[in-house]
Amino acid sequence: MLGFCGELRHKKGLSFLLAALAEVRRRRHACLLVIGDVRPREQSEISTFEIVEPEAVSRIRVTGHLDDPTHVAEHVRLCDVCLQPSVWDGMPNAVLEAMACEKVVIASDAGGMPEMIEHGRDGFIVSKSQLHRLGEAILEVLSLPDSERQRIGAAARSRVLTEFNSEQERERLRAVVDRLLVLHEAAPEVEDLLVRVNQRIATIPGAEGCAVPLSTQVVAVLHVSDDKVPDGCTDRKSTRLNSSHIPLSRMPS
């Protein structure tokens, strides 16, 4: 069983998932479990694909939105491999959740996903330019011995627990705030950014006392042109706020 967790749409690689499902089914039995929803406006693409590959579409199952993280984890554990072939993305929770469930993940190199997965060790990365070969990558993973897939799954869970826990998230947020403070002279005060930073900090266990005073002048790098960013501070990606790390209290056990 192939798995996808989230809201399936173009951004998340809908067309590549459909093509991969059809390719895999030509070689072996397979179905696609969508743990979440399909965005309504994307249904037309599935309908069009059904004209060409009716059997493949008949093997797609959609759970609908699941509120309970336990139910999400139960469905993730049904999958042989979890897929995240995003065309663009940040650092999606779905990848971390699948890794925490000891599942092999095949993801694109969009956004921060290469920072979450070490290719070949705790998952697999497919370049966005090679997503048309996603089916081939899936077949290769499914052909691995069970023991190898279990090893990769165990390594994936270990990485989530050691590198994406609440302590690590707290330190990353502190680093973001420190970086923003360094850049405070590059742009006007951005109060709404501080509000969002503090809201995120408030959700992290043990992060009390880390909130930033709203009177502090900061700058969101995404709002600053390159010619205004001080030397040594041009890495926009490293300063982008990200709210996707899962606190340990929400991780599947």
Accessible surface in RSA format (square Angstrom, percent):
REM  Atomic radii and reference values for relative SASA: ProtOr
REM  Chains: A
REM  Algorithm: Lee & Richards
REM  Probe-radius: 1.40
REM  Slices: 20
REM RES _ NUM      All-atoms   Total-Side   Main-Chain    Non-polar    All polar
REM                ABS   REL    ABS   REL    ABS   REL    ABS   REL    ABS   REL
RES MET A   1    72.98  37.8  51.46  34.1  21.52  51.2  52.31  44.5  20.67  27.4
RES LEU A   2     1.99   1.1   1.99   1.4   0.00   0.0   1.99   1.4   0.00   0.0
RES GLY A   3     0.61   0.7   0.00   N/A   0.61   0.7   0.61   1.7   0.00   0.0
RES PHE A   4     1.68   0.8   0.00   0.0   1.68   4.4   0.97   0.6   0.71   2.0
RES CYS A   5    22.09  16.7  18.40  20.5   3.69   8.7   7.97  20.2  14.11  15.2
RES GLY A   6    28.20  34.8   0.00   N/A  28.20  34.8  28.20  77.4   0.00   0.0
RES GLU A   7    60.13  34.5  54.26  41.0   5.87  14.0  20.91  40.4  39.23  32.0
RES LEU A   8     1.49   0.8   1.49   1.1   0.00   0.0   1.49   1.0   0.00   0.0
RES ARG A   9    36.76  15.4  36.76  18.7   0.00   0.0   3.73   5.1  33.04  20.0
RES HIS A  10    89.95  49.2  89.75  62.4   0.20   0.5  62.83  64.8  27.12  31.6
RES LYS A  11    53.86  26.3  52.46  32.2   1.41   3.4  12.01  10.8  41.85  44.6
RES LYS A  12    22.18  10.8  22.18  13.6   0.00   0.0   9.11   8.2  13.07  13.9
RES GLY A  13     0.69   0.8   0.00   N/A   0.69   0.8   0.69   1.9   0.00   0.0
RES LEU A  14     0.36   0.2   0.11   0.1   0.25   0.6   0.11   0.1   0.25   0.7
RES SER A  15    45.99  38.9  39.56  52.8   6.43  14.8  29.94  63.8  16.05  22.5
RES PHE A  16    55.38  27.7  54.22  33.6   1.16   3.0  54.62  33.1   0.76   2.2
RES LEU A  17     1.70   0.9   0.46   0.3   1.24   3.1   0.46   0.3   1.24   3.3
RES LEU A  18     2.64   1.5   2.64   1.9   0.00   0.0   2.64   1.9   0.00   0.0
RES ALA A  19    54.55  50.2  48.26  74.5   6.29  14.3  51.75  72.9   2.80   7.4
RES ALA A  20     2.20   2.0   0.23   0.3   1.97   4.5   1.75   2.5   0.45   1.2
RES LEU A  21     0.52   0.3   0.32   0.2   0.20   0.5   0.32   0.2   0.20   0.5
RES ALA A  22     4.63   4.3   2.49   3.8   2.14   4.9   3.26   4.6   1.37   3.6
RES GLU A  23    55.38  31.8  55.23  41.8   0.15   0.4  17.19  33.2  38.19  31.2
RES VAL A  24     0.00   0.0   0.00   0.0   0.00   0.0   0.00   0.0   0.00   0.0
RES ARG A  25    66.65  28.0  44.95  22.9  21.71  51.7   7.48  10.2  59.17  35.9
RES ARG A  26   163.70  68.7 124.65  63.5  39.05  93.0  69.59  95.1  94.11  57.0
RES ARG A  27   176.56  74.1 140.73  71.7  35.83  85.3  44.91  61.4 131.65  79.8
RES ARG A  28   107.03  44.9  94.26  48.0  12.77  30.4  33.29  45.5  73.73  44.7
RES HIS A  29   180.53  98.7 159.08 110.6  21.45  54.9 113.21 116.7  67.32  78.3
RES ALA A  30     8.79   8.1   1.98   3.1   6.81  15.5   8.15  11.5   0.65   1.7
RES CYS A  31    17.04  12.9  16.53  18.4   0.51   1.2   1.80   4.6  15.24  16.4
RES LEU A  32     0.92   0.5   0.86   0.6   0.06   0.2   0.86   0.6   0.06   0.2
RES LEU A  33    13.61   7.6  13.48   9.6   0.13   0.3  13.61   9.6   0.00   0.0
RES VAL A  34     0.00   0.0   0.00   0.0   0.00   0.0   0.00   0.0   0.00   0.0
RES ILE A  35     6.40   3.6   2.70   2.0   3.70   8.9   2.70   1.9   3.70  10.1
RES GLY A  36    10.50  12.9   0.00   N/A  10.50  12.9  10.50  28.8   0.00   0.0
RES ASP A  37    58.76  41.2  57.14  56.9   1.63   3.9  16.94  39.9  41.82  41.7
RES VAL A  38    12.72   8.4   2.76   2.5   9.96  24.0   2.76   2.4   9.96  27.0
RES ARG A  39    64.73  27.2  64.66  33.0   0.07   0.2  11.62  15.9  53.11  32.2
RES PRO A  40   108.18  78.8  95.92  87.4  12.26  44.6  98.47  81.3   9.70  60.3
RES ARG A  41   179.35  75.3 152.48  77.7  26.87  64.0  70.43  96.3 108.92  66.0
RES GLU A  42    21.72  12.5  21.20  16.0   0.51   1.2   0.72   1.4  21.00  17.1
RES GLN A  43    86.18  48.2  86.14  63.0   0.03   0.1  35.46  75.5  50.72  38.5
RES SER A  44    75.70  64.0  67.20  89.7   8.50  19.6  51.64 110.0  24.06  33.7
RES GLU A  45    55.83  32.1  50.21  38.0   5.61  13.4  32.37  62.6  23.45  19.1
RES ILE A  46    18.06  10.3  18.06  13.5   0.00   0.0  18.06  13.0   0.00   0.0
RES SER A  47    62.83  53.1  58.59  78.2   4.24   9.8  31.00  66.0  31.83  44.6
RES THR A  48    86.79  61.7  85.55  86.7   1.25   3.0  60.46  81.2  26.33  39.8
RES PHE A  49    37.73  18.9  33.19  20.6   4.55  11.8  37.46  22.7   0.27   0.8
RES GLU A  50    78.43  45.0  76.84  58.1   1.59   3.8  11.85  22.9  66.58  54.4
RES ILE A  51   144.06  82.0 116.65  86.9  27.41  66.1 124.43  89.6  19.62  53.3
RES VAL A  52   112.11  73.8  88.83  80.4  23.28  56.1  93.79  81.5  18.31  49.7
RES GLU A  53    37.55  21.6  36.94  27.9   0.61   1.5   3.19   6.2  34.37  28.1
RES PRO A  54    72.74  53.0  68.98  62.9   3.76  13.7  69.24  57.2   3.50  21.8
RES GLU A  55   115.97  66.6 115.73  87.6   0.25   0.6  48.02  92.9  67.95  55.5
RES ALA A  56     1.81   1.7   1.28   2.0   0.52   1.2   1.28   1.8   0.52   1.4
RES VAL A  57    20.48  13.5  15.41  14.0   5.07  12.2  15.41  13.4   5.07  13.7
RES SER A  58    58.09  49.1  41.46  55.3  16.63  38.3  48.71 103.7   9.38  13.1
RES ARG A  59    94.86  39.8  94.22  48.0   0.64   1.5  16.53  22.6  78.33  47.5
RES ILE A  60    23.36  13.3   9.77   7.3  13.59  32.8   9.77   7.0  13.59  36.9
RES ARG A  61   127.97  53.7 126.69  64.6   1.28   3.1  59.11  80.8  68.86  41.7
RES VAL A  62    71.47  47.0  38.60  34.9  32.87  79.2  39.13  34.0  32.34  87.7
RES THR A  63    43.80  31.2   8.65   8.8  35.15  83.8  17.49  23.5  26.31  39.8
RES GLY A  64    19.08  23.5   0.00   N/A  19.08  23.5  18.75  51.5   0.33   0.7
RES HIS A  65   131.26  71.7 105.54  73.4  25.72  65.8  74.06  76.3  57.20  66.6
RES LEU A  66    41.36  23.0  28.12  20.1  13.24  33.3  30.08  21.1  11.28  30.4
RES ASP A  67   125.60  88.0  96.23  95.8  29.37  69.4  37.87  89.1  87.73  87.5
RES ASP A  68    57.41  40.2  51.71  51.5   5.70  13.5  20.73  48.8  36.68  36.6
RES PRO A  69    70.20  51.2  63.78  58.1   6.42  23.3  67.56  55.8   2.64  16.4
RES THR A  70    80.02  56.9  74.70  75.7   5.32  12.7  47.28  63.5  32.74  49.5
RES HIS A  71    84.36  46.1  84.36  58.6   0.00   0.0  45.44  46.8  38.92  45.3
RES VAL A  72    24.57  16.2  24.57  22.2   0.00   0.0  24.57  21.3   0.00   0.0
RES ALA A  73     4.42   4.1   3.26   5.0   1.15   2.6   4.30   6.1   0.12   0.3
RES GLU A  74    87.59  50.3  81.01  61.3   6.58  15.7  33.60  65.0  53.99  44.1
RES HIS A  75    48.71  26.6  48.56  33.8   0.15   0.4  25.86  26.7  22.85  26.6
RES VAL A  76     2.50   1.6   2.50   2.3   0.00   0.0   2.50   2.2   0.00   0.0
RES ARG A  77    97.88  41.1  83.12  42.4  14.76  35.1  46.06  62.9  51.82  31.4
RES LEU A  78   110.01  61.3  90.84  65.0  19.17  48.2  94.41  66.3  15.60  42.0
RES CYS A  79     1.10   0.8   0.00   0.0   1.10   2.6   0.15   0.4   0.95   1.0
RES ASP A  80    60.02  42.0  51.90  51.7   8.12  19.2   6.38  15.0  53.64  53.5
RES VAL A  81     0.00   0.0   0.00   0.0   0.00   0.0   0.00   0.0   0.00   0.0
RES CYS A  82    11.71   8.9  11.71  13.1   0.00   0.0   8.05  20.4   3.66   3.9
RES LEU A  83     3.01   1.7   0.66   0.5   2.35   5.9   1.06   0.7   1.95   5.3
RES GLN A  84     4.14   2.3   4.14   3.0   0.00   0.0   1.04   2.2   3.10   2.3
RES PRO A  85     0.73   0.5   0.21   0.2   0.52   1.9   0.73   0.6   0.00   0.0
RES SER A  86     0.00   0.0   0.00   0.0   0.00   0.0   0.00   0.0   0.00   0.0
RES VAL A  87    40.97  27.0  37.97  34.4   3.01   7.2  38.08  33.1   2.89   7.8
RES TRP A  88   136.03  54.6 135.12  65.4   0.91   2.1 119.50  63.7  16.53  26.8
RES ASP A  89    22.78  16.0   6.67   6.6  16.11  38.1   3.99   9.4  18.79  18.7
RES GLY A  90    26.53  32.7   0.00   N/A  26.53  32.7  22.08  60.6   4.45  10.0
RES MET A  91    23.56  12.2  20.44  13.5   3.12   7.4   6.52   5.5  17.04  22.6
RES PRO A  92    13.82  10.1   4.61   4.2   9.22  33.5  13.82  11.4   0.00   0.0
RES ASN A  93    45.21  31.2  40.62  39.3   4.59  11.0  13.82  33.3  31.39  30.3
RES ALA A  94    15.98  14.7   9.77  15.1   6.22  14.1  10.49  14.8   5.50  14.6
RES VAL A  95     2.09   1.4   0.48   0.4   1.61   3.9   2.09   1.8   0.00   0.0
RES LEU A  96     0.00   0.0   0.00   0.0   0.00   0.0   0.00   0.0   0.00   0.0
RES GLU A  97    31.38  18.0  31.38  23.7   0.00   0.0   7.92  15.3  23.46  19.2
RES ALA A  98     3.79   3.5   3.77   5.8   0.02   0.0   3.77   5.3   0.02   0.1
RES MET A  99     0.00   0.0   0.00   0.0   0.00   0.0   0.00   0.0   0.00   0.0
RES ALA A 100     1.15   1.1   0.00   0.0   1.15   2.6   0.00   0.0   1.15   3.0
RES CYS A 101    10.22   7.7   0.22   0.2  10.00  23.5   2.47   6.3   7.75   8.4
RES GLU A 102    86.10  49.4  73.31  55.5  12.79  30.5  15.65  30.3  70.45  57.5
RES LYS A 103    43.07  21.0  42.47  26.1   0.60   1.4   8.20   7.4  34.87  37.1
RES VAL A 104     4.08   2.7   3.26   3.0   0.82   2.0   3.26   2.8   0.82   2.2
RES VAL A 105     1.66   1.1   1.66   1.5   0.00   0.0   1.66   1.4   0.00   0.0
RES ILE A 106     0.80   0.5   0.41   0.3   0.39   0.9   0.41   0.3   0.39   1.1
RES ALA A 107     0.91   0.8   0.00   0.0   0.91   2.1   0.91   1.3   0.00   0.0
RES SER A 108     0.00   0.0   0.00   0.0   0.00   0.0   0.00   0.0   0.00   0.0
RES ASP A 109    50.06  35.1  38.06  37.9  12.00  28.4   9.85  23.2  40.21  40.1
RES ALA A 110     0.46   0.4   0.22   0.3   0.24   0.5   0.46   0.6   0.00   0.0
RES GLY A 111    25.12  31.0   0.00   N/A  25.12  31.0  10.48  28.8  14.64  32.8
RES GLY A 112     0.68   0.8   0.00   N/A   0.68   0.8   0.68   1.9   0.00   0.0
RES MET A 113     0.00   0.0   0.00   0.0   0.00   0.0   0.00   0.0   0.00   0.0
RES PRO A 114    56.19  41.0  40.56  37.0  15.63  56.8  41.00  33.8  15.19  94.4
RES GLU A 115    86.43  49.6  73.41  55.5  13.03  31.0  41.36  80.0  45.07  36.8
RES MET A 116     0.00   0.0   0.00   0.0   0.00   0.0   0.00   0.0   0.00   0.0
RES ILE A 117     3.48   2.0   0.00   0.0   3.48   8.4   0.00   0.0   3.48   9.5
RES GLU A 118    90.63  52.0  85.56  64.7   5.08  12.1  31.56  61.0  59.07  48.2
RES HIS A 119   116.66  63.8  93.74  65.2  22.91  58.6  65.68  67.7  50.97  59.3
RES GLY A 120    32.23  39.7   0.00   N/A  32.23  39.7  19.15  52.5  13.08  29.3
RES ARG A 121   107.76  45.2 104.89  53.5   2.87   6.8  30.68  41.9  77.08  46.7
RES ASP A 122     0.00   0.0   0.00   0.0   0.00   0.0   0.00   0.0   0.00   0.0
RES GLY A 123     0.00   0.0   0.00   N/A   0.00   0.0   0.00   0.0   0.00   0.0
RES PHE A 124    35.05  17.5  35.05  21.7   0.00   0.0  35.05  21.2   0.00   0.0
RES ILE A 125    34.11  19.4  20.75  15.5  13.36  32.2  20.75  14.9  13.36  36.2
RES VAL A 126    18.24  12.0  15.06  13.6   3.18   7.7  18.24  15.8   0.00   0.0
RES SER A 127    43.77  37.0  37.35  49.8   6.42  14.8  25.65  54.6  18.13  25.4
RES LYS A 128    94.98  46.3  83.34  51.1  11.65  27.7  38.36  34.5  56.62  60.3
RES SER A 129    82.98  70.1  56.99  76.1  26.00  59.9  55.84 118.9  27.14  38.0
RES GLN A 130    68.47  38.3  68.47  50.0   0.00   0.0  27.51  58.6  40.96  31.1
RES LEU A 131     3.88   2.2   1.95   1.4   1.93   4.9   1.95   1.4   1.93   5.2
RES HIS A 132   120.90  66.1  95.62  66.5  25.28  64.7  73.63  75.9  47.27  55.0
RES ARG A 133   111.31  46.7 108.09  55.1   3.22   7.7  27.47  37.5  83.83  50.8
RES LEU A 134     1.79   1.0   1.58   1.1   0.21   0.5   1.58   1.1   0.21   0.6
RES GLY A 135     0.91   1.1   0.00   N/A   0.91   1.1   0.00   0.0   0.91   2.0
RES GLU A 136    62.55  35.9  61.74  46.7   0.81   1.9  25.62  49.6  36.93  30.2
RES ALA A 137    21.07  19.4  17.30  26.7   3.77   8.6  20.35  28.7   0.72   1.9
RES ILE A 138     0.00   0.0   0.00   0.0   0.00   0.0   0.00   0.0   0.00   0.0
RES LEU A 139    18.18  10.1  14.93  10.7   3.25   8.2  15.25  10.7   2.94   7.9
RES GLU A 140   104.25  59.8  99.80  75.5   4.44  10.6  40.19  77.7  64.05  52.3
RES VAL A 141     6.40   4.2   5.98   5.4   0.42   1.0   6.40   5.6   0.00   0.0
RES LEU A 142    20.45  11.4  12.10   8.7   8.35  21.0  12.10   8.5   8.35  22.5
RES SER A 143    83.14  70.3  51.34  68.5  31.80  73.3  43.30  92.2  39.84  55.8
RES LEU A 144    51.37  28.6  45.82  32.8   5.56  14.0  46.68  32.8   4.70  12.6
RES PRO A 145    85.57  62.4  73.72  67.2  11.84  43.1  85.57  70.6   0.00   0.0
RES ASP A 146    92.90  65.1  86.48  86.1   6.42  15.2  26.08  61.4  66.82  66.6
RES SER A 147    80.11  67.7  70.03  93.5  10.08  23.2  49.84 106.1  30.27  42.4
RES GLU A 148    54.58  31.3  52.76  39.9   1.82   4.3  15.14  29.3  39.45  32.2
RES ARG A 149    47.03  19.7  44.68  22.8   2.34   5.6   7.62  10.4  39.41  23.9
RES GLN A 150   126.75  70.9 116.19  84.9  10.56  25.1  48.71 103.7  78.05  59.2
RES ARG A 151   106.75  44.8  98.06  50.0   8.70  20.7  74.45 101.8  32.30  19.6
RES ILE A 152     1.05   0.6   1.05   0.8   0.00   0.0   1.05   0.8   0.00   0.0
RES GLY A 153     0.21   0.3   0.00   N/A   0.21   0.3   0.21   0.6   0.00   0.0
RES ALA A 154    51.15  47.0  44.53  68.7   6.62  15.1  46.25  65.1   4.90  13.0
RES ALA A 155    15.70  14.4   8.97  13.8   6.73  15.3  15.02  21.1   0.69   1.8
RES ALA A 156     0.00   0.0   0.00   0.0   0.00   0.0   0.00   0.0   0.00   0.0
RES ARG A 157    51.56  21.7  51.56  26.3   0.00   0.0  11.66  15.9  39.90  24.2
RES SER A 158    54.72  46.2  50.05  66.8   4.67  10.8  25.85  55.0  28.87  40.5
RES ARG A 159    35.41  14.9  31.35  16.0   4.06   9.7   7.40  10.1  28.00  17.0
RES VAL A 160     0.00   0.0   0.00   0.0   0.00   0.0   0.00   0.0   0.00   0.0
RES LEU A 161    60.80  33.9  53.99  38.6   6.81  17.1  53.99  37.9   6.81  18.3
RES THR A 162    80.38  57.2  68.63  69.6  11.75  28.0  64.48  86.6  15.90  24.0
RES GLU A 163    70.27  40.3  70.12  53.0   0.16   0.4  21.62  41.8  48.65  39.7
RES PHE A 164     3.66   1.8   3.59   2.2   0.06   0.2   3.59   2.2   0.06   0.2
RES ASN A 165    21.02  14.5  20.92  20.2   0.10   0.2   2.64   6.4  18.38  17.8
RES SER A 166    18.50  15.6  18.50  24.7   0.00   0.0   0.45   1.0  18.05  25.3
RES GLU A 167    80.82  46.4  80.65  61.0   0.17   0.4  48.98  94.7  31.84  26.0
RES GLN A 168    68.46  38.3  68.41  50.0   0.06   0.1   0.92   2.0  67.54  51.2
RES GLU A 169     1.57   0.9   1.57   1.2   0.00   0.0   1.37   2.7   0.20   0.2
RES ARG A 170    37.08  15.6  35.82  18.3   1.26   3.0   3.43   4.7  33.65  20.4
RES GLU A 171    77.88  44.7  73.44  55.6   4.44  10.6  35.96  69.6  41.93  34.2
RES ARG A 172    84.69  35.6  80.47  41.0   4.23  10.1  46.04  62.9  38.65  23.4
RES LEU A 173     8.67   4.8   8.45   6.0   0.22   0.6   8.59   6.0   0.08   0.2
RES ARG A 174   105.39  44.2 100.69  51.3   4.70  11.2  43.06  58.9  62.32  37.8
RES ALA A 175    59.80  55.0  50.38  77.7   9.42  21.4  55.39  78.0   4.41  11.7
RES VAL A 176    16.79  11.0  15.33  13.9   1.46   3.5  16.79  14.6   0.00   0.0
RES VAL A 177    12.68   8.3  12.68  11.5   0.00   0.0  12.68  11.0   0.00   0.0
RES ASP A 178    73.39  51.4  71.00  70.7   2.39   5.7  26.54  62.5  46.85  46.7
RES ARG A 179    57.29  24.1  54.70  27.9   2.59   6.2  26.26  35.9  31.03  18.8
RES LEU A 180     3.86   2.2   3.86   2.8   0.00   0.0   3.86   2.7   0.00   0.0
RES LEU A 181    60.39  33.6  56.18  40.2   4.20  10.6  56.46  39.7   3.93  10.6
RES VAL A 182    97.65  64.3  75.39  68.3  22.26  53.6  83.18  72.3  14.47  39.2
RES LEU A 183     2.06   1.1   1.39   1.0   0.67   1.7   2.06   1.4   0.00   0.0
RES HIS A 184    64.64  35.3  62.79  43.6   1.85   4.7  42.84  44.1  21.80  25.4
RES GLU A 185   152.31  87.4 116.48  88.1  35.83  85.3  44.82  86.7 107.49  87.8
RES ALA A 186    18.90  17.4   1.09   1.7  17.81  40.5  10.59  14.9   8.31  22.0
RES ALA A 187    23.92  22.0   9.20  14.2  14.72  33.5  18.31  25.8   5.61  14.8
RES PRO A 188   110.98  80.9  99.28  90.5  11.70  42.5 110.42  91.2   0.56   3.5
RES GLU A 189    69.99  40.2  47.27  35.8  22.72  54.1  11.00  21.3  58.99  48.2
RES VAL A 190    20.38  13.4  17.51  15.9   2.87   6.9  20.38  17.7   0.00   0.0
RES GLU A 191    72.90  41.9  69.10  52.3   3.80   9.1  55.87 108.1  17.03  13.9
RES ASP A 192    82.82  58.0  75.97  75.6   6.85  16.2  43.67 102.8  39.15  39.0
RES LEU A 193     4.69   2.6   4.69   3.4   0.00   0.0   4.69   3.3   0.00   0.0
RES LEU A 194     1.25   0.7   1.25   0.9   0.00   0.0   1.25   0.9   0.00   0.0
RES VAL A 195    59.70  39.3  57.58  52.1   2.12   5.1  59.43  51.6   0.27   0.7
RES ARG A 196   112.76  47.3 107.59  54.8   5.16  12.3  58.56  80.0  54.20  32.8
RES VAL A 197     0.76   0.5   0.23   0.2   0.53   1.3   0.76   0.7   0.00   0.0
RES ASN A 198    30.99  21.4  26.89  26.0   4.10   9.9  18.17  43.7  12.82  12.4
RES GLN A 199   111.58  62.4 103.74  75.8   7.83  18.6  43.34  92.3  68.24  51.8
RES ARG A 200    44.41  18.6  40.94  20.9   3.46   8.2  20.43  27.9  23.98  14.5
RES ILE A 201     9.21   5.2   8.97   6.7   0.24   0.6   8.97   6.5   0.24   0.7
RES ALA A 202    85.53  78.6  46.36  71.5  39.17  89.1  57.10  80.4  28.43  75.3
RES THR A 203    76.69  54.5  53.67  54.4  23.02  54.9  62.80  84.4  13.88  21.0
RES ILE A 204     5.30   3.0   0.30   0.2   5.00  12.1   0.84   0.6   4.46  12.1
RES PRO A 205    67.81  49.4  52.85  48.2  14.96  54.4  64.70  53.4   3.12  19.4
RES GLY A 206    50.78  62.6   0.00   N/A  50.78  62.6  28.21  77.4  22.57  50.6
RES ALA A 207     2.03   1.9   0.91   1.4   1.12   2.6   1.51   2.1   0.52   1.4
RES GLU A 208   148.42  85.2 118.64  89.8  29.78  70.9  80.27 155.3  68.15  55.6
RES GLY A 209    83.03 102.4   0.00   N/A  83.03 102.4  40.69 111.7  42.34  94.8
RES CYS A 210    27.33  20.7  13.14  14.7  14.20  33.4   9.60  24.3  17.74  19.1
RES ALA A 211    62.87  57.8  43.92  67.8  18.95  43.1  43.96  61.9  18.92  50.1
RES VAL A 212    10.65   7.0   7.01   6.3   3.64   8.8   8.47   7.4   2.18   5.9
RES PRO A 213    87.57  63.8  74.70  68.1  12.88  46.8  86.97  71.8   0.60   3.7
RES LEU A 214    86.45  48.1  79.48  56.9   6.96  17.5  79.71  56.0   6.74  18.1
RES SER A 215    96.13  81.2  70.58  94.2  25.55  58.8  53.55 114.0  42.58  59.6
RES THR A 216    36.87  26.2  29.73  30.1   7.13  17.0  26.35  35.4  10.52  15.9
RES GLN A 217    91.54  51.2  86.27  63.1   5.27  12.5  17.49  37.2  74.05  56.2
RES VAL A 218     0.52   0.3   0.39   0.4   0.13   0.3   0.39   0.3   0.13   0.3
RES VAL A 219     0.06   0.0   0.06   0.1   0.00   0.0   0.06   0.0   0.00   0.0
RES ALA A 220    11.92  11.0  10.38  16.0   1.54   3.5  11.92  16.8   0.00   0.0
RES VAL A 221     4.53   3.0   1.72   1.6   2.81   6.8   1.72   1.5   2.81   7.6
RES LEU A 222   112.85  62.8  87.99  63.0  24.86  62.5  87.99  61.8  24.86  66.9
RES HIS A 223   125.58  68.6  92.13  64.0  33.45  85.6  59.62  61.4  65.96  76.7
RES VAL A 224     5.73   3.8   1.34   1.2   4.39  10.6   3.62   3.1   2.11   5.7
RES SER A 225    55.55  46.9  43.29  57.8  12.26  28.2  48.86 104.1   6.68   9.4
RES ASP A 226    96.91  67.9  85.24  84.8  11.67  27.6  33.55  79.0  63.36  63.2
RES ASP A 227   128.25  89.8  85.81  85.4  42.44 100.3  51.89 122.1  76.36  76.2
RES LYS A 228   130.12  63.5 113.70  69.8  16.43  39.1  63.90  57.5  66.22  70.5
RES VAL A 229    12.50   8.2   1.56   1.4  10.94  26.4   1.69   1.5  10.81  29.3
RES PRO A 230    57.78  42.1  45.56  41.5  12.22  44.4  57.78  47.7   0.00   0.0
RES ASP A 231   145.84 102.2 121.20 120.6  24.64  58.3  41.09  96.7 104.74 104.5
RES GLY A 232    73.36  90.5   0.00   N/A  73.36  90.5  41.38 113.6  31.98  71.6
RES CYS A 233    13.59  10.3  13.47  15.0   0.12   0.3   0.00   0.0  13.59  14.7
RES THR A 234    84.91  60.4  69.32  70.3  15.59  37.1  38.93  52.3  45.97  69.5
RES ASP A 235    75.18  52.7  66.63  66.3   8.55  20.2  32.67  76.9  42.51  42.4
RES ARG A 236    71.18  29.9  67.65  34.5   3.52   8.4  41.14  56.2  30.04  18.2
RES LYS A 237    92.74  45.2  79.90  49.0  12.84  30.6  55.43  49.9  37.30  39.7
RES SER A 238    60.14  50.8  29.35  39.2  30.78  70.9  40.11  85.4  20.02  28.1
RES THR A 239     5.06   3.6   0.28   0.3   4.78  11.4   0.46   0.6   4.60   7.0
RES ARG A 240    90.38  37.9  77.55  39.5  12.83  30.6  29.34  40.1  61.04  37.0
RES LEU A 241    48.09  26.8  27.85  19.9  20.24  50.9  28.05  19.7  20.04  53.9
RES ASN A 242    39.04  26.9  26.01  25.1  13.02  31.4  21.80  52.5  17.24  16.7
RES SER A 243    77.93  65.9  62.97  84.0  14.96  34.5  25.85  55.0  52.08  73.0
RES SER A 244    14.49  12.2  12.14  16.2   2.35   5.4  14.49  30.9   0.00   0.0
RES HIS A 245    10.15   5.5   8.37   5.8   1.78   4.6   3.20   3.3   6.95   8.1
RES ILE A 246     1.29   0.7   1.02   0.8   0.27   0.6   1.21   0.9   0.08   0.2
RES PRO A 247     9.62   7.0   9.62   8.8   0.00   0.0   9.62   7.9   0.00   0.0
RES LEU A 248    82.24  45.8  70.10  50.1  12.14  30.5  70.31  49.4  11.93  32.1
RES SER A 249    96.57  81.6  52.21  69.7  44.36 102.2  52.88 112.6  43.69  61.2
RES ARG A 250   121.58  51.0 107.10  54.6  14.48  34.5  49.54  67.7  72.03  43.7
RES MET A 251    20.49  10.6   3.91   2.6  16.58  39.5   3.92   3.3  16.57  22.0
RES PRO A 252    18.91  13.8   7.49   6.8  11.42  41.5  18.20  15.0   0.71   4.4
RES SER A 253   120.59 101.9  84.21 112.4  36.37  83.8  66.62 141.9  53.97  75.6
END  Absolute sums over single chains surface
CHAIN  1 A    12401.7      10204.7       2197.0       6726.4       5675.3
END  Absolute sums over all chains
TOTAL         12401.7      10204.7       2197.0       6726.4       5675.3
